[in-house]
């Protein structure tokens, strides 16, 4: 297997012994040894060796379907990176990506983990990594690349009702095209396709990101226009999304309010759309909203940038 770094002879032998334990099915024994040796390396200031050890351990446990063990070592890896204040950059990011790529995909009947365990494990590990990145050099909302990796995973592996979790991370990434594809893949019920489209556009806008909201709408239009789901583009809610995008290009609060009133019946299909537009009004027109109650808490979670 590819090694995470340039280990000394002793470290290499240690990794080989631990890997053999995992291959032999001695998962718990190997897990305890990984944690013990990691603590020893950290105490001796052998930081690179400590991170190499956990990157290797998390990867091999995951490769053998041991999701819980892999996540535990992955979280220790992020903890170690945080402890030594490892700066966000390509080399550090590669450690996270190397562990992430070893997570298995949808479980088979023989798998020792459930879909729920897998999704929770990936989310826990990646959210920890995103928090580390936000503290040590990435944008304040965390690494866009890590957000995109998690979003793609959640969109692919989650049951359809959990797409909102993927949306949260897509709007913190830099890939509206991938977001558009995820939205279209989630259009399992034709009558709800326009709701997904509007949520995606309004989420970008709720973060003040008019550029990517426009890119998302244009990408959705491009992918949908010649497809079996082209009827989504004729929906009043889709028309509203386009009109909102055009309105926000200029100082036109009265028009913004008029559009909300004229399309009230479409917006009322999903109360969260009005909540999102309340945030959009605050972002673009400085219209102050009361932030209390259930929806106020929801919108704070969606727009404040916490992973």
C-alpha positions in Angstrom: 0.0 0.0 0.0 1.1 3.6 -0.5 2.6 5.1 2.6 1.5 8.5 4.0 5.0 9.7 4.6 8.7 8.9 4.9 8.9 6.6 7.9 11.9 5.4 9.8 12.7 1.7 9.8 11.1 1.3 13.2 8.0 3.1 12.3 7.6 1.1 9.0 7.9 -2.1 10.9 5.3 -0.9 13.4 2.9 0.0 10.6 3.4 -3.4 8.9 2.7 -5.2 12.2 -0.5 -3.2 12.8 -1.7 -3.7 9.2 -1.1 -7.5 9.6 -3.3 -7.5 12.7 -6.1 -5.8 10.8 -5.8 -8.1 7.8 -5.9 -11.1 10.3 -9.2 -9.7 11.7 -7.7 -8.5 15.0 -9.4 -5.1 14.7 -9.8 -4.3 18.4 -6.2 -5.3 19.2 -4.9 -3.1 16.4 -7.1 -0.2 17.3 -5.8 -0.1 20.9 -2.2 -0.3 19.6 -2.8 2.5 17.1 -4.1 4.8 19.9 -1.3 3.8 22.4 1.5 4.4 19.9 -0.1 7.7 18.7 -0.1 9.0 22.3 3.6 7.9 22.7 4.6 9.7 19.4 2.8 12.9 20.4 4.4 12.9 23.8 7.8 12.5 22.2 7.0 15.4 19.7 7.2 12.9 16.8 4.3 14.7 15.1 4.8 13.5 11.5 5.1 9.9 12.7 2.0 10.3 14.8 0.0 11.6 11.9 1.3 9.0 9.5 0.4 6.3 11.9 -3.3 7.5 12.2 -3.7 8.2 8.5 -2.5 4.6 7.8 -4.6 3.1 10.6 -7.8 4.9 9.7 -7.4 4.0 6.1 -6.7 0.3 6.6 -9.5 -0.1 9.1 -12.0 1.5 6.7 -10.6 -0.6 3.8 -11.6 -3.7 5.8 -15.1 -2.3 6.5 -14.4 -1.3 10.1 -16.2 2.1 9.9 -16.4 2.7 13.7 -12.7 2.0 14.2 -11.8 4.1 11.1 -13.8 7.1 12.2 -12.2 6.9 15.7 -8.7 7.0 14.3 -9.7 9.6 11.7 -11.0 11.9 14.5 -7.7 11.4 16.4 -5.9 12.3 13.2 -7.8 15.6 13.1 -7.3 16.1 16.8 -3.5 15.7 16.3 -3.5 18.1 13.4 -5.3 20.6 15.6 -3.0 20.1 18.6 0.1 20.8 16.6 -1.7 23.7 14.8 -1.0 22.1 11.4 -1.6 24.8 8.7 -4.3 24.2 6.1 -2.7 23.5 2.8 -2.3 20.8 0.1 -0.2 18.3 2.2 -2.6 18.5 5.2 -5.6 18.3 3.0 -4.2 15.2 1.3 -4.2 13.5 4.7 -8.0 14.1 5.1 -8.7 13.1 1.5 -6.7 9.9 1.8 -8.8 8.8 4.7 -12.1 10.0 3.2 -11.6 8.0 0.0 -11.3 4.8 2.0 -14.8 5.0 3.4 -16.9 2.2 1.9 -20.0 3.1 -0.1 -23.5 1.6 0.2 -23.2 -1.6 2.4 -23.8 -5.0 1.0 -25.7 -7.7 2.9 -22.3 -9.0 4.2 -21.2 -5.6 5.5 -20.5 -5.1 9.2 -22.0 -1.6 9.2 -25.4 0.0 8.3 -26.1 2.9 5.9 -26.9 5.0 9.0 -23.5 4.1 10.6 -21.7 4.9 7.4 -23.3 8.3 6.8 -22.9 9.4 10.5 -19.3 8.2 10.4 -18.4 10.1 7.3 -20.2 13.2 8.5 -18.6 13.2 11.9 -15.1 12.8 10.4 -15.5 15.4 7.7 -17.2 18.0 9.9 -14.2 17.7 12.3 -11.9 18.2 9.4 -13.9 21.2 8.2 -13.7 22.8 11.6 -9.9 22.2 11.7 -9.6 23.8 8.3 -11.6 26.9 9.3 -9.2 27.4 12.2 -5.9 27.0 10.4 -6.1 28.8 7.1 -9.2 27.9 5.1 -12.1 30.3 4.6 -14.1 31.0 7.8 -16.8 28.5 6.8 -14.2 25.8 6.2 -12.5 24.2 3.2 -14.7 24.4 0.1 -13.1 21.2 -1.2 -14.0 19.3 2.0 -17.6 20.7 1.9 -17.9 19.4 -1.7 -16.6 16.0 -0.8 -19.0 15.6 2.0 -21.9 17.0 0.0 -21.3 14.6 -2.9 -21.2 11.7 -0.5 -24.4 12.7 1.3 -26.2 13.3 -2.0 -25.2 9.9 -3.3 -25.6 7.8 -0.1 -28.4 9.5 1.9 -32.1 8.6 1.7 -33.9 11.3 -0.3 -35.3 13.2 2.7 -31.7 13.8 3.9 -30.7 15.8 0.8 -31.0 19.0 3.0 -27.8 17.9 4.7 -26.0 17.7 1.3 -27.4 21.1 0.3 -25.9 22.6 3.4 -22.4 21.6 2.3 -22.9 22.3 -1.5 -23.5 26.0 -0.8 -20.3 26.1 1.1 -18.3 24.6 -1.7 -17.3 26.0 -5.1 -19.1 23.7 -7.5 -22.6 24.8 -8.6 -22.5 22.3 -11.4 -22.2 19.3 -9.0 -24.9 20.9 -6.9 -27.2 21.1 -9.9 -26.6 17.4 -10.7 -27.4 16.4 -7.1 -30.6 18.4 -7.2 -31.7 16.8 -10.5 -30.8 13.3 -9.1 -33.1 14.1 -6.1 -36.1 14.9 -8.3 -37.8 11.6 -7.6 -41.2 13.2 -7.5 -41.8 15.4 -10.6 -44.2 17.7 -8.7 -41.5 18.5 -6.2 -38.6 19.2 -8.5 -39.2 22.9 -8.5 -39.1 22.9 -4.7 -35.6 21.5 -4.8 -34.5 24.0 -7.5 -35.8 26.9 -5.4 -34.3 25.7 -2.2 -30.9 25.4 -3.9 -31.0 28.9 -5.4 -32.4 30.5 -2.2 -29.8 28.8 0.0 -27.0 30.4 -2.1 -28.8 33.8 -1.9 -29.3 33.4 1.9 -25.5 33.4 2.1 -25.2 36.5 -0.1 -23.8 34.5 -3.0 -25.6 35.8 -6.0 -22.9 34.7 -8.4 -23.2 31.0 -7.6 -27.0 31.2 -7.3 -27.1 32.4 -10.9 -24.6 29.7 -11.9 -26.8 27.0 -10.2 -29.9 28.2 -12.0 -28.2 28.4 -15.4 -26.8 24.9 -14.9 -30.1 23.5 -13.8 -31.8 25.1 -16.9 -29.1 23.6 -19.1 -29.4 20.1 -17.7 -33.2 20.1 -17.5 -34.3 21.7 -20.8 -33.9 18.6 -23.0 -34.7 16.1 -20.3 -37.8 14.2 -19.2 -38.0 16.6 -16.3 -38.2 19.8 -18.4 -41.6 20.6 -17.0 -39.9 21.8 -13.8 -38.7 24.9 -15.8 -42.3 25.9 -16.5 -43.3 25.9 -12.8 -44.3 29.2 -11.3 -41.8 28.6 -8.5 -39.0 28.2 -11.0 -40.1 31.5 -12.7 -40.0 33.2 -9.3 -36.5 32.0 -8.7 -35.4 33.5 -11.9 -37.2 36.8 -11.2 -35.7 37.0 -7.7 -32.2 36.6 -9.3 -32.8 39.4 -11.7 -34.3 41.6 -9.0 -31.3 41.2 -6.7 -29.1 42.6 -9.4 -30.4 46.1 -8.5 -31.8 48.1 -5.6 -35.4 47.0 -6.0 -36.9 46.0 -2.6 -40.5 47.0 -3.6 -40.2 44.6 -6.6 -38.8 41.9 -4.3 -41.7 42.2 -2.0 -44.2 42.3 -4.8 -42.8 39.1 -6.2 -43.1 37.4 -2.8 -46.7 38.5 -2.6 -47.6 37.5 -6.2 -46.1 34.0 -5.8 -47.4 33.5 -2.2 -49.3 30.3 -3.1 -46.1 28.8 -4.6 -43.9 29.8 -1.7 -46.5 28.5 0.8 -45.9 25.0 -0.5 -42.7 24.9 1.7 -42.5 27.3 4.7 -38.7 27.2 4.6 -38.7 29.1 1.3 -40.2 32.1 3.0 -37.7 31.8 5.8 -34.9 31.7 3.3 -36.2 34.8 1.5 -36.4 36.6 4.8 -32.7 36.0 5.2 -32.2 37.1 1.5 -34.0 40.4 2.2 -31.7 41.0 5.2 -28.6 40.2 3.2 -29.4 42.3 0.1 -31.7 45.0 1.4 -30.8 45.2 5.1 -34.4 44.3 6.1 -34.1 43.2 9.7 -35.9 40.0 10.7 -36.7 38.6 14.1 -34.5 35.6 14.8 -36.5 33.6 17.3 -38.6 30.5 17.3 -38.0 27.2 15.5 -37.4 28.7 12.0 -35.1 31.4 13.3 -32.9 28.6 14.8 -33.1 26.7 11.6 -32.0 29.6 9.5 -29.2 30.5 11.9 -27.9 27.0 11.4 -28.2 27.1 7.6 -26.6 30.5 7.1 -24.1 31.2 9.8 -21.5 28.7 8.5 -21.2 26.2 11.3 -20.4 22.7 10.0 
